[in-house]
Amino acid sequence: MNEILSVARLGQRGDGIAPTPGGDVFVPYALPGETVRAVRDGDRAQIVEIITPAESRIAAICPLFTRCGGCVAQHMEPSLYSAWKRQQVVTALSRAGIAAPVAEIVDGHGAGRRRVTFHARREGDDRQGLGMLVGFMVARSHDLIAVPACPVLAPGLARAPAVAQLLANRLGGSNKPLDIQITSSDAGLDVDIRGHGPAAEKLRLSLTEAAERLDLARLAMHGEIVVERRPPQQRMGKAMVAPAPGGFLQATVAGEEAIAALVLAALPAKVKRVADLFAGCGPFSFRLAERAQVHAVESDQAALLALTRAAGTTQGLKPIATETRDLFRRPLLEHELDAFDAVVLDPPRAGAEAQVRRLAAAKTRTVVYVSCDVGSFARDAAILIAGGYALEAVTPVDQFRYSAHIELVGVFRRAKKI
């Protein structure tokens, strides 16, 4: 049954929120100020007709918008979009009881995302003669939609959909769903395929031939290199780094540069030693090492190996020491942390609660926290504040344009040593 709804505000995921006597109703792709006719199912509704469109509504840049699940905000004009993303951070901090200045959002999109993951599944069975469907997830569904082109990707990934389709066809005989991760690098496309399992020699030869045909820099399966024709290097400060297959990278080059600039700006003037926790393959370590000695800690040995190799061929850096360590189970302790003038941490989405509790009890003057999840950041920020830190600044960085994701950099300082 259709219902007329008046949208008052945007939710954290970009849905329009319409207050009703029975509670708020979430309406995907609706904007504040709009009146819509919608089909309601509990506290969710689907638009049937936009009766009164908002002035802030603009045309989407992709014909697949609202069908493909990758973007939720192409219909928002820029000022509304930026305000909505910044508000996510303000709301999360407020809910945690934290008062802190939140800067205007920094646009980290640049040329676009340098990494994309395509999902691939066989359509029907062999008797039907159907091949592999390759694409992204449909919005709020586990179904796939073919994506011949994606406007939020960097130019280096322009041929990524065709590459993913060819590779999926080579692997289609397994009937297993696949994830094909493709990264743009200075040397060409870097591909890591997951879901197939170990590749027999015949398949490895087929994939090697495909890599030659497609002029790939590197092709791997489950992180194991099948063929490397050229090192797929990424620039990180002065260093050229070849990350491990499938290894973590910031989503965009511009985003990494913006976050790194905020990290460096937060360091004390006379910094000598910095701990880079959850260091990955070194996007911050190399830039930090232009000013200070760095101790890079990461649980992923392959990432640290990539960091070490790049450090050995990069001139003009202060020493970078590395340590393989699971900071969730074995965080740096207070006496270890006290050796550093500043600590930088960039944990995964779950945050860094165990490490933050140790930092709260340490004497470290400056903590720079890079986060990809406002909820876990707010939780960890509350712990640091309770331990005597002041949250000096919070800067949101948007490198996932049109999605609900937001990065941020928080700067914590102690007024004096304890």
C-alpha positions as CSV (number, residue, x, y, z in Angstrom):
1,M,0.0,0.0,0.0
2,N,1.3,3.4,-1.0
3,E,1.9,6.1,1.7
4,I,2.7,9.8,1.5
5,L,5.9,10.6,3.5
6,S,7.6,13.9,4.3
7,V,11.4,13.6,4.6
8,A,12.9,15.7,7.3
9,R,16.6,14.7,7.4
10,L,19.3,12.3,6.3
11,G,20.4,9.2,8.2
12,Q,24.0,7.9,8.6
13,R,23.7,5.7,5.6
14,G,22.3,8.4,3.4
15,D,18.6,7.4,3.6
16,G,16.0,10.1,3.9
17,I,14.2,9.9,7.3
18,A,10.5,10.6,7.5
19,P,9.0,11.0,10.9
20,T,5.6,9.3,11.3
21,P,3.3,8.7,14.4
22,G,4.7,5.2,14.4
23,G,8.3,6.2,14.4
24,D,10.9,7.2,11.8
25,V,10.8,5.6,8.4
26,F,13.9,5.3,6.3
27,V,13.6,6.1,2.6
28,P,16.6,5.4,0.4
29,Y,17.4,8.1,-2.2
30,A,15.0,10.6,-0.6
31,L,16.2,14.0,0.4
32,P,15.2,16.5,3.2
33,G,12.3,18.6,2.2
34,E,10.9,16.1,-0.2
35,T,7.4,14.6,-0.2
36,V,7.3,11.1,-1.7
37,R,4.8,8.4,-2.4
38,A,6.4,5.2,-1.1
39,V,5.7,1.5,-0.5
40,R,6.4,1.0,3.2
41,D,7.6,-2.2,4.9
42,G,8.0,-1.6,8.6
43,D,10.5,1.2,9.2
44,R,11.7,1.1,5.6
45,A,10.1,2.4,2.4
46,Q,10.8,2.4,-1.3
47,I,10.0,5.5,-3.4
48,V,7.2,5.1,-6.0
49,E,7.0,8.8,-6.9
50,I,8.8,12.0,-5.8
51,I,5.8,14.4,-5.4
52,T,7.8,17.4,-4.3
53,P,11.5,17.2,-5.2
54,A,14.1,19.1,-3.1
55,E,16.1,21.9,-4.5
56,S,19.2,20.0,-3.4
57,R,18.4,17.1,-5.7
58,I,20.7,16.8,-8.7
59,A,21.1,14.3,-11.6
60,A,23.2,11.2,-10.9
61,I,26.4,10.8,-12.9
62,C,25.9,7.0,-13.3
63,P,23.0,5.3,-15.1
64,L,23.2,2.5,-12.6
65,F,22.6,4.7,-9.6
66,T,19.9,3.3,-7.2
67,R,20.4,-0.2,-8.8
68,C,24.1,-0.7,-8.0
69,G,24.9,-0.7,-4.3
70,G,28.2,1.1,-4.5
71,C,26.9,4.7,-4.3
72,V,24.2,6.1,-2.1
73,A,24.6,9.9,-2.6
74,Q,24.9,10.8,-6.3
75,H,21.6,12.7,-6.1
76,M,22.8,15.2,-3.4
77,E,24.1,18.6,-4.4
78,P,27.7,19.2,-3.1
79,S,26.9,21.4,-0.1
80,L,24.3,19.0,1.2
81,Y,26.6,16.0,0.5
82,S,29.5,17.5,2.4
83,A,27.3,18.6,5.4
84,W,25.8,15.1,5.6
85,K,29.2,13.4,5.7
86,R,30.6,15.9,8.3
87,Q,27.5,15.4,10.4
88,Q,28.2,11.7,10.7
89,V,31.4,12.6,12.6
90,V,29.6,15.2,14.8
91,T,26.8,12.8,15.6
92,A,29.1,9.9,16.6
93,L,31.2,12.2,18.9
94,S,28.1,13.7,20.5
95,R,26.7,10.2,21.2
96,A,29.9,9.3,22.9
97,G,29.7,12.5,25.0
98,I,32.7,14.1,23.3
99,A,32.9,17.8,22.5
100,A,35.5,18.5,19.9
101,P,36.0,20.9,17.0
102,V,35.2,19.1,13.7
103,A,36.7,20.7,10.7
104,E,35.1,21.1,7.3
105,I,35.4,17.9,5.2
106,V,38.5,17.5,3.0
107,D,37.9,16.2,-0.5
108,G,40.1,13.2,-0.9
109,H,38.6,11.8,-4.2
110,G,41.2,13.2,-6.6
111,A,41.3,11.2,-9.8
112,G,39.2,8.5,-8.2
113,R,39.5,5.2,-6.5
114,R,42.6,3.2,-7.4
115,R,41.2,-0.2,-6.3
116,V,38.0,-2.0,-7.1
117,T,36.7,-5.5,-6.3
118,F,34.4,-7.2,-8.8
119,H,32.3,-10.2,-7.7
120,A,31.8,-13.1,-10.2
121,R,29.3,-15.9,-10.2
122,R,28.2,-18.4,-12.7
123,E,24.7,-17.8,-14.2
124,G,22.7,-21.0,-14.3
125,D,24.7,-24.2,-15.1
126,D,26.8,-25.5,-17.9
127,R,23.8,-27.2,-19.6
128,Q,22.3,-23.7,-20.1
129,G,25.4,-22.4,-21.7
130,L,25.6,-19.4,-19.4
131,G,28.9,-17.8,-18.4
132,M,30.1,-15.8,-15.5
133,L,28.3,-12.7,-14.4
134,V,30.8,-10.1,-13.2
135,G,29.9,-6.9,-11.4
136,F,28.9,-5.2,-8.1
137,M,26.3,-6.1,-5.6
138,V,22.8,-4.7,-6.2
139,A,21.7,-2.2,-3.6
140,R,20.6,-4.0,-0.4
141,S,20.9,-7.4,-2.1
142,H,23.3,-10.3,-2.7
143,D,22.4,-10.2,-6.4
144,L,24.9,-9.0,-8.9
145,I,24.6,-6.3,-11.5
146,A,27.0,-6.0,-14.5
147,V,29.0,-2.8,-14.4
148,P,30.6,-2.0,-17.8
149,A,32.1,1.3,-16.4
150,C,32.2,3.0,-13.0
151,P,32.6,6.8,-12.8
152,V,34.2,6.9,-9.4
153,L,37.2,4.8,-10.4
154,A,40.6,6.3,-11.4
155,P,41.4,6.4,-15.1
156,G,43.9,3.6,-14.6
157,L,41.0,1.3,-13.9
158,A,39.1,2.1,-17.0
159,R,39.5,-1.4,-18.5
160,A,39.1,-3.1,-15.1
161,P,35.6,-4.5,-15.9
162,A,36.7,-6.1,-19.1
163,V,39.8,-7.6,-17.3
164,A,37.6,-9.0,-14.5
165,Q,35.2,-10.5,-17.0
166,L,38.0,-12.3,-19.0
167,L,39.7,-13.6,-15.8
168,A,36.3,-14.8,-14.4
169,N,35.6,-16.7,-17.6
170,R,39.0,-18.4,-17.3
171,L,38.0,-19.5,-13.8
172,G,34.3,-20.2,-14.4
173,G,34.6,-24.0,-14.4
174,S,34.9,-24.1,-10.7
175,N,31.3,-22.9,-10.1
176,K,32.7,-21.0,-7.1
177,P,31.8,-17.3,-6.5
178,L,34.9,-15.2,-7.0
179,D,36.2,-11.8,-5.8
180,I,38.6,-10.2,-8.3
181,Q,40.4,-7.2,-6.8
182,I,42.1,-4.9,-9.3
183,T,44.5,-2.1,-8.3
184,S,45.9,0.6,-10.5
185,S,49.6,1.0,-10.1
186,D,52.4,2.9,-11.8
187,A,53.3,-0.3,-13.6
188,G,49.8,-1.3,-14.7
189,L,47.0,-3.4,-13.2
190,D,47.6,-5.5,-10.1
191,V,45.1,-8.3,-9.7
192,D,44.4,-10.7,-6.8
193,I,41.7,-13.3,-7.2
194,R,40.0,-14.8,-4.1
195,G,37.4,-17.6,-3.8
196,H,38.8,-20.2,-6.3
197,G,41.2,-22.1,-4.1
198,P,44.6,-23.4,-5.1
199,A,45.3,-23.3,-8.9
200,A,46.5,-26.4,-10.6
201,E,49.4,-26.1,-13.1
202,K,47.2,-26.1,-16.1
203,L,45.1,-23.2,-14.7
204,R,48.3,-21.3,-13.7
205,L,49.5,-21.5,-17.2
206,S,46.2,-20.3,-18.5
207,L,46.2,-17.3,-16.1
208,T,49.8,-16.5,-17.0
209,E,48.8,-16.4,-20.6
210,A,45.9,-14.2,-19.7
211,A,48.2,-11.8,-17.8
212,E,50.4,-11.5,-20.9
213,R,47.4,-10.9,-23.1
214,L,45.9,-8.3,-20.8
215,D,49.4,-6.7,-20.1
216,L,48.9,-7.0,-16.3
217,A,51.7,-6.0,-14.0
218,R,51.0,-8.8,-11.6
219,L,48.4,-11.6,-11.1
220,A,47.9,-13.4,-7.8
221,M,45.4,-15.9,-6.3
222,H,44.7,-15.6,-2.6
223,G,47.8,-13.5,-2.2
224,E,50.1,-16.0,-3.9
225,I,51.8,-14.6,-7.0
226,V,51.0,-16.5,-10.2
227,V,53.0,-14.1,-12.4
228,E,54.7,-10.8,-11.8
229,R,55.6,-9.1,-15.1
230,R,56.5,-5.7,-13.5
231,P,56.5,-4.6,-9.8
232,P,53.1,-2.9,-9.2
233,Q,54.6,0.0,-7.3
234,Q,52.8,2.8,-5.5
235,R,54.5,6.1,-4.5
236,M,54.4,6.8,-0.7
237,G,56.3,9.9,0.0
238,K,59.8,9.4,-1.3
239,A,59.4,5.7,-1.6
240,M,58.2,3.4,-4.3
241,V,56.4,0.5,-2.7
242,A,55.2,-2.8,-4.2
243,P,52.4,-3.8,-1.8
244,A,51.7,-7.5,-1.2
245,P,49.0,-8.9,-3.4
246,G,45.6,-7.8,-2.0
247,G,47.4,-5.8,0.7
248,F,45.7,-2.7,2.2
249,L,46.0,0.7,0.4
250,Q,44.1,3.9,1.0
251,A,41.3,4.1,-1.5
252,T,42.6,7.1,-3.4
253,V,46.0,8.7,-4.0
254,A,44.6,12.1,-3.1
255,G,43.0,10.7,0.1
256,E,46.3,9.1,1.2
257,E,48.1,12.4,0.6
258,A,45.5,14.4,2.5
259,I,45.5,12.1,5.5
260,A,49.3,12.0,5.6
261,A,49.5,15.8,5.5
262,L,47.2,16.0,8.5
263,V,49.3,13.4,10.3
264,L,52.5,15.2,9.7
265,A,51.0,18.6,10.6
266,A,50.0,17.2,14.0
267,L,53.5,16.1,15.0
268,P,55.5,18.1,17.6
269,A,58.0,20.5,16.2
270,K,61.0,18.7,17.7
271,V,59.8,15.1,17.1
272,K,62.6,12.5,17.2
273,R,60.9,9.1,17.5
274,V,57.5,8.1,16.2
275,A,55.6,4.8,16.5
276,D,53.5,4.0,13.4
277,L,51.0,1.4,14.6
278,F,48.9,-0.7,12.1
279,A,51.5,0.6,9.7
280,G,50.6,-1.6,6.7
281,C,53.2,-1.2,3.9
282,G,54.2,2.3,5.0
283,P,52.0,5.0,3.6
284,F,52.7,7.1,6.8
285,S,56.0,5.5,7.8
286,F,57.9,6.8,4.8
287,R,56.6,10.3,5.2
288,L,57.2,10.3,8.9
289,A,60.8,9.1,8.3
290,E,61.6,12.3,6.5
291,R,61.4,14.0,10.0
292,A,61.9,11.3,12.6
293,Q,63.0,7.8,13.4
294,V,60.1,5.4,12.9
295,H,59.1,2.2,14.6
296,A,56.5,0.6,12.2
297,V,54.3,-2.1,13.8
298,E,52.0,-4.4,11.8
299,S,50.6,-7.9,12.1
300,D,50.8,-8.6,8.3
301,Q,54.3,-9.9,7.6
302,A,53.9,-9.5,3.8
303,A,53.1,-5.8,4.3
304,L,56.1,-5.2,6.5
305,L,58.3,-7.1,3.9
306,A,57.1,-4.7,1.3
307,L,57.9,-1.7,3.6
308,T,61.4,-3.0,4.4
309,R,62.2,-3.6,0.7
310,A,61.2,-0.1,-0.2
311,A,63.0,1.4,2.7
312,G,66.2,-0.3,1.6
313,T,66.1,1.5,-1.8
314,T,64.9,5.0,-0.7
315,Q,67.4,7.7,0.0
316,G,66.9,10.7,2.4
317,L,65.0,8.9,5.2
318,K,65.8,8.5,8.9
319,P,65.8,4.8,10.1
320,I,62.6,2.8,10.0
321,A,62.5,-0.2,12.3
322,T,59.8,-2.8,11.8
323,E,58.0,-5.2,14.2
324,T,55.5,-7.9,13.3
325,R,53.0,-7.8,16.1
326,D,49.2,-8.4,16.6
327,L,48.2,-5.1,18.3
328,F,44.8,-6.5,19.2
329,R,46.2,-9.3,21.3
330,R,49.6,-7.8,22.2
331,P,49.4,-4.0,22.2
332,L,52.5,-1.9,22.9
333,L,52.8,-1.5,26.7
334,E,53.2,1.8,28.6
335,H,57.0,1.5,28.9
336,E,57.3,0.8,25.2
337,L,55.1,3.7,24.3
338,D,56.9,6.2,26.6
339,A,59.9,5.9,24.3
340,F,58.1,7.8,21.5
341,D,57.4,11.5,21.1
342,A,54.3,10.7,19.1
343,V,52.2,7.7,18.2
344,V,50.3,7.4,14.9
345,L,47.7,4.6,14.6
346,D,45.5,3.6,11.6
347,P,43.5,0.6,12.7
348,P,41.0,-1.3,10.7
349,R,37.2,-0.7,11.1
350,A,37.0,-2.3,14.5
351,G,39.3,0.3,16.0
352,A,42.1,-0.2,18.5
353,E,40.6,-0.5,21.9
354,A,43.3,-2.7,23.4
355,Q,46.1,-0.4,22.2
356,V,44.2,2.8,23.1
357,R,43.8,1.6,26.7
358,R,47.6,1.3,27.0
359,L,48.0,4.7,25.4
360,A,45.6,6.2,28.0
361,A,48.0,5.0,30.7
362,A,51.2,6.0,29.0
363,K,53.1,9.3,28.9
364,T,53.0,9.9,25.2
365,R,52.3,13.5,24.5
366,T,50.8,13.3,21.0
367,V,48.5,10.6,19.5
368,V,47.3,10.9,15.9
369,Y,44.5,8.6,15.2
370,V,43.5,7.8,11.6
371,S,40.1,6.1,11.5
372,C,37.8,4.6,8.8
373,D,34.9,4.1,11.2
374,V,33.4,7.0,13.2
375,G,31.8,4.7,15.7
376,S,34.9,2.9,16.8
377,F,36.8,6.2,16.7
378,A,34.4,7.8,19.1
379,R,34.6,4.8,21.5
380,D,38.4,4.9,21.5
381,A,38.5,8.7,21.7
382,A,36.4,8.5,24.9
383,I,39.0,6.2,26.4
384,L,41.9,8.5,25.5
385,I,40.1,11.5,26.9
386,A,39.3,9.7,30.2
387,G,43.1,8.9,30.4
388,G,44.0,12.6,30.3
389,Y,44.2,13.5,26.6
390,A,42.4,16.4,24.9
391,L,40.9,15.9,21.5
392,E,42.4,18.9,19.8
393,A,41.1,18.5,16.3
394,V,39.1,16.2,14.1
395,T,39.2,16.4,10.3
396,P,37.0,14.3,8.1
397,V,38.5,13.2,4.8
398,D,36.2,12.0,2.0
399,Q,38.0,9.5,-0.3
400,F,34.9,7.3,-0.8
401,R,32.8,9.8,-2.9
402,Y,29.1,9.1,-3.0
403,S,29.3,6.3,-0.4
404,A,28.4,6.5,3.3
405,H,32.0,5.9,4.3
406,I,34.1,8.6,5.8
407,E,37.7,8.7,7.0
408,L,39.0,11.1,9.7
409,V,42.1,12.2,11.5
410,G,41.9,12.9,15.2
411,V,44.7,14.7,17.1
412,F,45.1,14.0,20.9
413,R,47.5,15.7,23.2
414,R,48.4,15.7,26.8
415,A,48.8,19.1,28.4
416,K,52.0,17.9,30.2
417,K,53.8,14.6,31.0
418,I,52.3,12.6,33.8
